[in-house]
Amino acid sequence: MPLVRKKGSKPFSEKSDMRRNYPEDAIIFIASLSSSRKIFDEAFEALRALFGRSYYQSPLLPWSYSSYYDTELGAPLMRNFIFFESIVDPGSLVEAKLSVLEVEKKFAEDGKRRINLDPGYMSLAKVVLASRKNYSHRIYLGKGVFCELELFYQAGRFNPLPYTYYDYRDDTFLKFFVDARELLKKRLDKKKASG
């Protein structure tokens, strides 16, 4: 559908004086949740095939914020975060979510997932998480994928919002995002300095 213009106004063109805004540089991360160390290792290889090399990864840590996943994924659950090296357009989050759904299916047994893989992107300013579920604070991106701002960076740290998941509020997990952000910042500063 064409944009409506007032009679006599000039059409928009790339040469107009309107400035185009571009998204900030970001990286894809995956939050993994499973009860099987073997599944974590195998899923990591599948994720690396999709997203390339990782530049930072948290250790597997106990996760006990909810019993919601116990029936499907088993217990006790472990969580880890994997941060991938490639700088991406944040708009690629939709394809990232759809791709990890296929990885989850690959490891499923009897119609149940054995690993939960939640992709997101991290920039120097924010952490955004993808979801297939709609909710009041989520924004629809397309192809059945929504997103939510999970953390924002201010005053030297990542900060939660009222709806932020409990594990993303935990200082133990927040430290991984701060560390990954610092490594990303060094890379972007070096890129900027080299022109």
C-alpha positions as CSV (number, residue, x, y, z in Angstrom):
1,M,0.0,0.0,0.0
2,P,1.6,3.3,-1.0
3,L,2.2,6.1,1.5
4,V,-0.3,8.9,1.2
5,R,1.3,12.2,0.2
6,K,-0.1,15.7,0.3
7,K,-0.8,17.2,-3.1
8,G,2.4,19.0,-4.3
9,S,4.7,17.4,-1.7
10,K,7.9,15.8,-2.9
11,P,8.1,12.0,-2.9
12,F,10.5,10.3,-0.5
13,S,13.8,9.2,-2.0
14,E,17.1,8.0,-0.7
15,K,18.5,11.4,-1.6
16,S,16.1,13.2,0.6
17,D,17.3,14.9,3.7
18,M,15.6,12.4,5.9
19,R,18.1,10.4,7.9
20,R,18.0,6.7,7.9
21,N,18.5,4.9,11.3
22,Y,20.3,1.6,11.5
23,P,20.2,-0.9,14.3
24,E,23.2,-1.2,16.6
25,D,25.6,-4.1,16.2
26,A,24.5,-7.2,18.1
27,I,25.3,-10.9,18.6
28,I,23.1,-13.9,18.9
29,F,23.1,-15.8,22.2
30,I,21.3,-19.0,23.2
31,A,20.0,-19.7,26.7
32,S,20.0,-23.5,27.0
33,L,18.0,-25.6,29.6
34,S,18.3,-29.3,30.0
35,S,18.9,-32.1,32.5
36,S,21.4,-33.9,30.3
37,R,25.0,-32.9,29.9
38,K,25.3,-35.1,26.8
39,I,22.4,-33.3,25.2
40,F,24.0,-29.9,26.0
41,D,27.2,-31.0,24.2
42,E,25.4,-32.4,21.2
43,A,23.1,-29.4,20.9
44,F,26.1,-27.1,21.1
45,E,27.5,-28.7,18.0
46,A,24.2,-28.2,16.2
47,L,24.1,-24.6,17.3
48,R,27.6,-24.0,16.1
49,A,26.7,-25.3,12.7
50,L,23.9,-22.7,12.6
51,F,25.5,-19.6,14.2
52,G,29.3,-20.2,13.8
53,R,31.9,-19.9,16.5
54,S,31.1,-18.9,20.0
55,Y,33.2,-16.3,21.8
56,Y,31.9,-16.8,25.3
57,Q,30.1,-19.6,27.1
58,S,28.9,-19.9,30.7
59,P,29.4,-23.1,32.6
60,L,26.4,-25.4,33.3
61,L,24.8,-24.2,36.4
62,P,21.9,-25.6,38.5
63,W,18.5,-24.0,37.6
64,S,15.7,-24.2,40.1
65,Y,13.5,-21.1,39.3
66,S,10.5,-23.1,38.3
67,S,9.2,-26.7,38.0
68,Y,7.4,-25.8,34.8
69,Y,9.9,-27.7,32.6
70,D,10.6,-30.7,34.8
71,T,8.1,-33.1,33.2
72,E,9.3,-32.4,29.7
73,L,13.0,-31.9,30.2
74,G,13.7,-33.9,33.4
75,A,15.3,-32.8,36.6
76,P,17.5,-31.5,38.0
77,L,17.8,-28.8,35.3
78,M,21.0,-27.0,34.3
79,R,21.3,-23.7,32.4
80,N,24.0,-22.2,30.3
81,F,24.4,-19.3,27.9
82,I,26.4,-19.4,24.6
83,F,27.3,-16.1,22.9
84,F,28.2,-16.4,19.2
85,E,30.9,-14.4,17.5
86,S,29.2,-13.1,14.4
87,I,27.9,-9.5,14.4
88,V,24.3,-9.7,13.2
89,D,21.3,-7.5,12.3
90,P,18.9,-7.7,15.3
91,G,16.2,-8.4,12.7
92,S,17.7,-11.9,12.3
93,L,16.2,-12.9,15.6
94,V,13.1,-14.4,13.8
95,E,15.2,-16.8,11.8
96,A,17.3,-17.6,14.8
97,K,14.2,-18.6,16.7
98,L,12.8,-20.7,13.9
99,S,16.2,-22.4,13.4
100,V,16.6,-23.4,17.1
101,L,13.1,-24.9,17.1
102,E,14.4,-27.4,14.5
103,V,17.4,-28.2,16.8
104,E,14.9,-28.8,19.7
105,K,12.9,-31.2,17.5
106,K,16.1,-33.1,16.6
107,F,16.7,-34.0,20.2
108,A,13.1,-34.6,21.2
109,E,11.9,-38.1,22.3
110,D,8.3,-39.3,22.2
111,G,7.1,-35.8,21.3
112,K,8.9,-34.2,24.3
113,R,11.8,-31.8,24.1
114,R,15.0,-32.8,25.9
115,I,16.5,-29.3,25.7
116,N,14.9,-25.8,25.7
117,L,16.8,-23.4,23.5
118,D,15.9,-19.7,23.7
119,P,17.7,-17.4,21.3
120,G,18.1,-13.7,21.9
121,Y,20.4,-10.9,20.8
122,M,22.7,-8.8,22.9
123,S,24.0,-5.3,22.0
124,L,25.9,-2.9,24.2
125,A,22.6,-1.4,25.2
126,K,20.2,-4.4,25.7
127,V,19.4,-8.1,25.9
128,V,16.3,-9.1,23.8
129,L,14.8,-12.6,24.0
130,A,12.7,-14.3,21.4
131,S,9.5,-16.3,22.2
132,R,6.7,-18.1,20.4
133,K,4.3,-17.0,23.1
134,N,2.4,-13.7,23.0
135,Y,2.0,-11.6,26.1
136,S,1.2,-8.0,27.0
137,H,4.9,-6.9,27.0
138,R,5.9,-8.8,23.9
139,I,6.2,-7.4,20.4
140,Y,5.3,-9.4,17.3
141,L,8.2,-9.7,14.8
142,G,6.6,-12.0,12.3
143,K,6.4,-15.8,11.4
144,G,4.9,-16.5,14.8
145,V,7.9,-15.0,16.7
146,F,7.6,-12.4,19.5
147,C,10.4,-10.6,21.4
148,E,10.8,-8.9,24.7
149,L,13.4,-6.6,26.1
150,E,14.8,-8.6,29.0
151,L,17.6,-6.4,30.3
152,F,18.8,-2.9,29.6
153,Y,22.4,-1.5,30.2
154,Q,22.6,1.5,32.4
155,A,25.0,2.7,35.1
156,G,27.6,0.1,34.4
157,R,25.3,-2.9,34.6
158,F,22.4,-4.8,33.0
159,N,19.1,-4.0,34.7
160,P,15.9,-6.0,34.7
161,L,12.4,-4.9,34.0
162,P,9.2,-5.8,36.0
163,Y,8.6,-8.9,33.8
164,T,12.2,-10.1,33.4
165,Y,12.6,-13.8,34.1
166,Y,14.0,-14.6,37.6
167,D,17.2,-16.2,36.3
168,Y,17.9,-13.2,34.2
169,R,17.7,-11.1,37.4
170,D,20.1,-13.4,39.3
171,D,23.6,-11.8,39.8
172,T,25.2,-15.2,39.0
173,F,23.6,-15.2,35.5
174,L,23.8,-11.4,35.0
175,K,27.6,-11.6,35.4
176,F,27.8,-13.7,32.2
177,F,26.0,-11.0,30.2
178,V,28.3,-8.3,31.7
179,D,31.4,-10.4,30.8
180,A,30.0,-11.1,27.3
181,R,29.2,-7.4,26.8
182,E,32.7,-6.4,27.8
183,L,34.2,-8.7,25.3
184,L,31.8,-7.5,22.6
185,K,32.6,-3.8,23.5
186,K,36.4,-4.5,23.0
187,R,35.7,-6.1,19.6
188,L,33.5,-3.2,18.5
189,D,36.0,-0.6,19.7
190,K,38.8,-2.4,17.9
191,K,36.7,-2.5,14.7
192,K,35.9,1.2,15.0
193,A,39.5,2.1,15.5
194,S,40.6,0.2,12.5
195,G,38.1,2.0,10.4
